[in-house]
Amino acid sequence: MTTIEKAGEARGTAAAPGRFRAGFGRLLTESPLLVGLLLLVALFTALSADFLTLDNMRVVGLQSAQLGIVAVGVALLVLCGHVDLSVGSTMGLCGVLAGYLMSNADVSPLLAALVALGAGATVGALNGFMCAYLGFSPIVVTLGMLTAVHGVTFLITSGTVFGFGDGFGTLGNGSVAGIPVPVLIAAAVFALGAIFLTLAPGGRHVYAIGVNREAAYLAGIPVRRLPFVLFVLTGLLAALAGLIETARLDSAPASSLGVGFELNVLTAVLLGGIAFNGGRGNLLGVLAGVLFLGVLQNGLAIMNVPFAWQAIASGLALVLSIGLDSITTKLSDRWRAKRRRAAEAIEAAGA
C-alpha cells in the first residue's frame, strides 16, 4: 500500500465517527419525533417483557387506529390553515346514533352505519360552510360545534346503548390475515391521504392555501371549496372512527364516547410536524405522532401507572407538540447553516 493510500485510509477511518455524528445530528434535527419514538420503544421494552410482543403490538395498533383515521383529516385541514376541534363529539354522536338505531330501532348495521356517516358529513359541512365560506374562526366554530353536537348526542340517549350483533362487531374486532380490520382501514386512509397530498393537484392546492391564501386565490385555487370538502371529509372520518370504536366495545356510552378525543388528534398532528399555521408537514410525520401517543399510552398502562399520571403525560405531550414545531425549525436552520459553512470551507480549500 502506498503512502497516499495509507493516508487516505487513515482519513476515512478518522472521518467515520464524524460522519456518524453528522448523520445522527441530521436525523435528530429533521426527525426528532422518530428518534423519540425509537427511544420510547426501547425504554418500555427494557422496563417490561410484555411490551414488545406480537399480542401487545396488536393492541397498540387497535388503540391507535381510530386516532390515525381522524388525524389524517385534521392534518389536511391544518395544512390549509383550518382546524376541527369537534371531531371528538362527532365521533361520539355517530357511534351512539348507529348503536341506538341498531339496538332500539332494529335497523340493519349497514343502514345504521350509512346514517351515522351522513351525520358526520353533515357536521363537517356545517363547520366547513361557517369557516370556509362565511370566514368565521375555525377554533371558535368547531369549539361551539363540539358542545352542540355533544348535546345532540344526549338528545338521542343519556345512557349506554349496546348489543349490536356479531356482524357489526367485525368492524372493530375482526381481522384479515391476522391484521385487525381497524388497522387495515387506518392504513388505507393514510395511503389515500398520502397519495392525494403528493400526487393529486388538490394536494398541492392544500399546501398553497396554507402558505398564502391570497396568493392561492389569485392563482385560481378554490380557497373556499377545497377547505369545505376537507371539513366534510374530516366529519366522515370522525364518524368512521365512532363506528369502529362502537363495534370494538360492543357498546356506545353517550357520556364518554369521543370525549377528549380531539385533543389526542391535535397532539398527534402537531407532534407529527404539521405546522399549526399551515403549509408545512406530511402524513408520514403524522403517522409517527399517532404511534408515539399509542406507544406512550400503552406503555404507561402496562407499567400500571395511575390514570392521573397518564393524563399528565398526555397533557405534556400536547405542550411538547406545540413547542416542537419552533424547536425543529430552529435546529433545522442551524443544521443547514452548518452544512453551508462546511461546503463553503471545502470550496475555499479547493480553490
N, C-alpha and C positions, 0 to 999 in steps of 0.2 A: 504494500500500500504506500502510495506516495505521500509526501508531507502535506501536499494540498488536500488530498483525500482525507487524511487523518484530521486535518484542521476542520474540514467541512463536517466530518462525522462528529467531532467534538462540539462544534457549534450547534449541530442538530440535536445532540443529546442535551446540551445545556438549555436549548430553546424549548424542549419538550415540556418541562414544568411550566414555563411561561405561557406556552400555547394552551396547556390545560387550564391554567388560571384564567387566561383570557376567554376561553370557551365557557368556563363556568360563570365568569363575570357577565358575559353576554346573556347566558341563559337566565341568570338571576335578575338582570335588568329588564330583559324583554319578556320573560315568562316567570315572574315571581310566584304566581299562583301555582304553576305546575311544580315548582320546587317545593312550595309549601304543602301541596297535596302529597308528594312523594315522602316528605318528612313526616307528615301526619300518619300516613300508612305505616311507615317504618316504626313510629312511636307506638301506635296501638298494637302492631304485630309483636313488638318487644314486650309490651305490658300484658298481653293476653294471647294465649294459644288458640282461643276460639275466634279471634278476629279474622285472620287471613285464611279462611276456609271457604270451600265452594258454597256450602249452605249459607254462610253469612254474607258472602258477596251477592248471592241471590237476593237476600233480604235487603241489602243496600240498594240493589237495582230496583226492587219493588218499592222501597221507600222514596227513591229519587225520581221514579218515572213521571209521576204527576207533576212534580216540581219542574222537571225538564220540559214537559209538554207546554206548560203555560209560560215558562221562561223564554221559549222561542218567540211567542207572540209579543210579550212585553219587551224583549230585546229589540225586535223590529220597530216597535213604537218609539222606544227611547232613541234608537239610531236616527229617527227622523224628527226628533225634538219633542216627542209627546211621552206620556206615561199613563198607565192604567192601574190605579190603586183599588179598583173594585173587583179584581179577579177572585179574591177570596170569597166574598159574598156571592158572586156569580156562581162560583163552584158549588157553594152550599145550596143556593136556590135550585140549581139544575139537578143536583143529586137528590135533594128532598122531593122535588117535583116528580122526577122519574119514579122514585120509590113509592110515593103516595099514589101515583096512577096505577102502578103495578099491584100494590097491596090493598088499596081501598076501592079502586075503580075497575079492577080486573082487566086492565089494559095490557096488551102484549108487550114484552120487553122491547121489541123493535119500535113500535109506535111510541112507547114512553120515552125511549132514547131520542127519537126524532123530535118529539115535543120539547124535550129538555134542550136539545141542540138549538132549536128555534128560539127558546127563551134566552139562551146565551147570546145568540146572534142579535136578538132584539136589544139586550142590554148594551152590547157593543155598538150597535147602530145609534142608540141614544147618546152614548158617550161620544161617538165619532161626529155626529151632527152638531152637538154643542161645542166640541173642541175644534174640529176641522173647518166647519162651515160658519159657525157663529163666532169663533175666535175666543171662546171662554178658556180660562186657565185649566189645563188638564188635571192638575193636582186638586183644585177646588171642585171641579165637576165630578171626578171619579171618587173623591172622598165623600161627597154628598151622595153619589150613587151607591157607594159601599153601604151607607146607613140605610138608604131607601130600599135597596134590594134585600138586605137582611130583614127589614120589616115585612116585605112581601113574603119572605120565607115563613115567617111566623103567622102570616095570614093563612097559609096552607095548613100548617100544623105547628104546635109549640112543643111537640114531643118527638119521639123517635119512631120512624117507620122501618119495618123490617119484614123479611120473608118474601123474597122475590123469585124463588125457583132456581134450579141448577143452571138453566140456560143463560141467565143473566150473569150469574156468578163467574162464568168462564171469562168474561171481560176483565175481571180483576184478579182471578186466581188460576186461570188456565195457563198452559204452556205449549210451545211448539218446539220440538227437538230439544227439550229441556230448558228452553229460554222462556221466561214469563211473558205472557201476552202484553202486559203494560210496558215492559222493557222494549219489546219489538215495536210497539206503537210509538214510544218516545224516540226510538232510533229512526223510525220512518219520518217523524215530524222534524227532527234535527236535519236529516238528509235533505228533505224537501226544502227546508228553510235555507240551508247552505247553498243548494243549487239555485234557489231564487236570488240570493244575495250576490252570488259570484257569476252567474251565467245569464240571468234574465235582465232585460233593460230596467225593469222595475226595481231590481236590487241596487243598481247604480243610482236610480232616482231617489231611493231611500237615503243613501249617503248624501246626495246632493242637497236634499231638503234639510237634512240635519246640519250640514256645514253652513249653508246660506240660503234661507228660504226665499228671499227676494231674488237672488241670482237664479235660483232654480225656476222661479215663476217666469222670469224674463227669458229663460231658455226653453220655455214651453212645457215644463214638467208639471203634471197635475198636483199641485201642492195641497189641494183640498181633498180631491177624490182618493188619492193614494193613502193618506193617513186614515181617512174614513174607512176604507177597506181593511186596513190593518187593525183598526178598533173592532170591526166586526169579526175578523179572524181571531183576535185575542179572546173575544167573548165566546166564540165557538170552541177554542182550545180550553178555556176555563170550564165550559160545560162538559167537554170530553173528560177532563180531569175529575170533575164531580161524579160523572157516571162510573169511571174506573174505581174511584175511592168507595163509592156506594156498593159496587159489586164486590170489591175486595173485603169490605167489612160485613157485607150482607145486612147492612142497616144504614140509616141516614139520620143522625141526630141533628135536629134543626138548630139546637143551641150551640153546637161546636163544629159542625162540618164546614171546613174552609176558613174558620176564624183564625186570623193572624197569618194566613197563607200568603197574602200579598207581600208581607214583609220578607218572608223567606225568598219569594220570587225576586223581589227587587235586590235583595242581598246577593243572590246568585248572579244576577245580571251585572251588577256593578263590580262584584268580585271578579267576574269574567272579563273585565276590561272594557265594557261598553261605557263610553263617555256619557255622563248624565245630560250634558248639553247637546248630545247627538253628533252624528257624523263620523264616529270612530269606534271600531271594535269589530268582532266577528263571533260567530256562533261556536267556534271551537273553544274560545275562551269561556263562553257561557257554559258549555258542557263541563269544563274544568271547574267552574264555580258551583255548578249543581253537584258534581261528585265531591267537591270539598265539603259542602254542607252535609251531604249524605254520609260521608265517612265520619265527619265530626260528630254528628248526632248519634250515629250507630255506635261509634267507639265509646262515647261517653255512657251510652246505655249499657253496653257490655261491661264497662268498668263499674257499673252500679252507682254512677254519680247521681246525686239527688237532682230531681227535676229543676229545683231552683237554680242550681249551678249550670244545668244545661241551658236554661233560659238566659242566664247571664252570658254564657259562651256565645249563644246565637246573637244576642244584642251586641256583643263586642265584635262579632263578625260583620254585622251591619255597619258599625262605626268604622271598622277597618276597610270595608268596601268603599266607603265614601272617601277616605283619605288615600286609598291605594292608587287611584287614578292620577292624582297630582304627584305622588311619590314616584310612580312608574315613569311618568313623563319626564321628571327631573333626572332620574337615573339614566333613562334612555338618551336624553340630550347630552348628559355628561359622558356617556359611553361613546356616542357618535363624535363628540368633540375630541375625545382622546384618540379615537381611530384616525380622525382627520389630521391631528397633530403628528401622529406616528407616520402617516402617509407623506405628509409634507417633509418630515425629517428624512425619510428614505429618499425622496426625490432630491432633496438638497444634497444628501451624501453622494447620490449617483452623479449629480452634476459636478 
